[in-house]
Amino acid sequence: MVTTLFGVALVWLSLRTLLLLAQVNRFAPESRLSRAFRQELMHRGLIPDPADVERLMR
């Protein structure tokens, strides 16, 4: 009984970890693209740099 419960818990944690890794892998390219796009917008002066905004708010 305890062995079965331990086995089920181990399988559940393994599946949860695999799903989390799959989700991170899925969103990684979009995240890189988003950061590059935001960097390009800041470079062109279309949006302010967050560091400048924070400095001006003080």
N, C-alpha and C positions, 0 to 999 in steps of 0.2 A: 504494500500500500504506500509506504513512504517512498520507496524506490520509484514507483510509478509517478507519484506526485513530483518528485525531484526531476524525473525525466521529462514530464510535461512542462515544468517550469523552465528547464534548460532549452527545450525545443522552442518554447514561446519567446524566450530572450534571444535566441539565435535568429529566429524569423524577424523579430522586431529590429534587431541590429542590421540584418540584411536589407530590410525595407528602408531603414534610415540611410544606409550607404547608397542604395539605389536612388533615393530622393536627392541626396547631396550630389551624386554624379549627374543626375538629370538637370539640376539647376546650375551647375558650375559654368557651362558655356554661356548661359543667359546672363549670369552674374558678371562674367568677364566682359561681355559685350556691353552691358549696362554701364559698367565702370569706364570703359573706353569711350562710350558715347558722352557720358557726363564730363569726362576729362576734355573731350573735344569741344563741348559747349563752353566750358570754363576757359579754354584756350582762346576761343573766338570772342570771349567777352559777352556771351549771351546770357550766362547766369553767373552770379557772384561766387567767388571762392568762399567756402564755409569758414575758413580761418579769418578772412576779411570781415565777414558779417559778425563773427563773434567779437572781433576786436572793436568794431564800430558800436556794438551794443553795450560795451562797458562804459 
